Amino acid sequence: MLAELFLTPHAMCPDFIQDNDLPYRSGDYDQAIKLARILLRYFKPNPTCNPTTICSRLGGKKWTDAVAKRIGKIKNTDVKMMFTDILDIFNIHLDRLDRFLHQPINPEDEAAWIRVAVASSAALPLARIVGSTVAVATGNSPPFFCADQLGGQQFEFGLTCVRPVNNRRDLRTALVALCIHADEIILRTPFAHELKLLVSEIISLADQGKLAGHIQNRPKLLFHTCPYNQYDKVDVTRKIKEMVNNLGWSIGNYDIFMFQPKSFVNRYLIAQKFSNNSSPWRRMISISHLPNNGNDFGPQDQSFWSVIDASTASDILRSIGSTPKDRAVFDTNGHPQFVQV
């Protein structure tokens, strides 16, 4: 679905690259160039590849500084230039998707980075941990790979664009990257049981991430829904409000956009992350349906979710924005007041 990767600074620049002279056309030189090309191809493909994975930086600036320090030690000018270009891609072209790291860490100790990544994944899953060599998995550690396996068949297995969701565990795994990195999440669905299941998992993951120190702020929830069955607009708004408030979400951290009955064709989750100097990062998940039998839904209820690229998500948002709708806002007493927008 939408999977998070973590690369150690040593995966970005292994010891043999920074510590050796790397004579032109030597074995080490050729290996360094090969690794640089793999990294460039995976993180800045042309044409762009399936948008199923995102790369997080555990520790943010600590991670960037550690990578920059390693690259600064490369002695071969040509190789150093290539790896500097890779770091520039992370800093400029890729989205800044950071998991916060509060505990002290020795940035030169790759084993320490792996330990904190495993600990981070214990709270909120990582799909892959990539190091300079393949570490030995213990317990519930995420799968380990080395950087030259990026994009390979074994690495990509399980990171498909279309992902079956069979149970609550699959659902949480499918949502986790959105809940950690998005500033806003749009939930567009007309059905009460889907909203209840999705919102409970999103709020649970966001609270878990905040408690673990992986995020600073909860995402804002924007509900795009419509009256269903025998309910009218006021009923639906009241039920959403009660559900969200009962889960501990403050009234200023969500909004409701009410559409006309039978307005929906597809169900979407659209995640938006905003930055000061670029357009929003957007990822969209298209959901066929969510089963109606709560915690116990299984293979017989299998639902397929698809990740859709940022450009398509933007088109969908523009289409939603041009659709006539009533916006439900709340007065000081918490009563819904509908305003045509």
Rosetta blueprint (number, residue, H / E / L):
1 M L
2 L L
3 A E
4 E E
5 L E
6 F E
7 L E
8 T L
9 P H
10 H H
11 A H
12 M H
13 C L
14 P L
15 D H
16 F H
17 I H
18 Q H
19 D H
20 N L
21 D L
22 L L
23 P L
24 Y L
25 R L
26 S L
27 G H
28 D H
29 Y H
30 D H
31 Q H
32 A H
33 I H
34 K H
35 L H
36 A H
37 R H
38 I H
39 L H
40 L H
41 R H
42 Y H
43 F H
44 K L
45 P L
46 N L
47 P L
48 T L
49 C L
50 N L
51 P L
52 T L
53 T E
54 I E
55 C E
56 S E
57 R E
58 L E
59 G L
60 G L
61 K H
62 K H
63 W H
64 T H
65 D H
66 A H
67 V H
68 A H
69 K H
70 R H
71 I H
72 G H
73 K L
74 I L
75 K L
76 N L
77 T H
78 D H
79 V H
80 K H
81 M H
82 M H
83 F H
84 T H
85 D H
86 I H
87 L H
88 D H
89 I H
90 F H
91 N H
92 I H
93 H H
94 L L
95 D L
96 R L
97 L L
98 D E
99 R E
100 F L
101 L L
102 H L
103 Q L
104 P L
105 I L
106 N L
107 P L
108 E L
109 D L
110 E H
111 A H
112 A H
113 W H
114 I H
115 R H
116 V H
117 A H
118 V H
119 A H
120 S H
121 S H
122 A H
123 A H
124 L L
125 P L
126 L L
127 A L
128 R E
129 I E
130 V E
131 G E
132 S L
133 T L
134 V L
135 A L
136 V L
137 A L
138 T L
139 G L
140 N L
141 S L
142 P L
143 P L
144 F E
145 F E
146 C E
147 A H
148 D H
149 Q H
150 L L
151 G L
152 G L
153 Q H
154 Q H
155 F H
156 E H
157 F L
158 G L
159 L L
160 T L
161 C L
162 V E
163 R E
164 P E
165 V E
166 N L
167 N L
168 R H
169 R H
170 D H
171 L H
172 R H
173 T H
174 A H
175 L H
176 V H
177 A H
178 L H
179 C H
180 I H
181 H H
182 A L
183 D L
184 E E
185 I E
186 I E
187 L E
188 R E
189 T L
190 P L
191 F L
192 A H
193 H H
194 E H
195 L H
196 K H
197 L H
198 L H
199 V H
200 S H
201 E H
202 I H
203 I H
204 S H
205 L H
206 A H
207 D H
208 Q H
209 G H
210 K H
211 L H
212 A L
213 G L
214 H L
215 I L
216 Q L
217 N L
218 R L
219 P L
220 K E
221 L E
222 L E
223 F E
224 H E
225 T E
226 C L
227 P L
228 Y L
229 N L
230 Q L
231 Y L
232 D L
233 K H
234 V H
235 D H
236 V H
237 T H
238 R H
239 K H
240 I H
241 K H
242 E H
243 M H
244 V H
245 N H
246 N H
247 L L
248 G L
249 W L
250 S L
251 I H
252 G H
253 N H
254 Y E
255 D E
256 I E
257 F E
258 M E
259 F L
260 Q L
261 P L
262 K L
263 S L
264 F L
265 V L
266 N L
267 R E
268 Y E
269 L E
270 I E
271 A E
272 Q E
273 K E
274 F L
275 S L
276 N L
277 N L
278 S L
279 S L
280 P L
281 W E
282 R E
283 R E
284 M E
285 I E
286 S E
287 I E
288 S L
289 H L
290 L L
291 P L
292 N L
293 N L
294 G H
295 N H
296 D H
297 F L
298 G L
299 P H
300 Q H
301 D H
302 Q L
303 S E
304 F E
305 W E
306 S E
307 V E
308 I E
309 D L
310 A H
311 S H
312 T H
313 A H
314 S H
315 D H
316 I H
317 L H
318 R H
319 S H
320 I H
321 G H
322 S L
323 T L
324 P L
325 K L
326 D E
327 R E
328 A E
329 V E
330 F E
331 D L
332 T L
333 N L
334 G L
335 H L
336 P E
337 Q E
338 F E
339 V E
340 Q E
341 V L
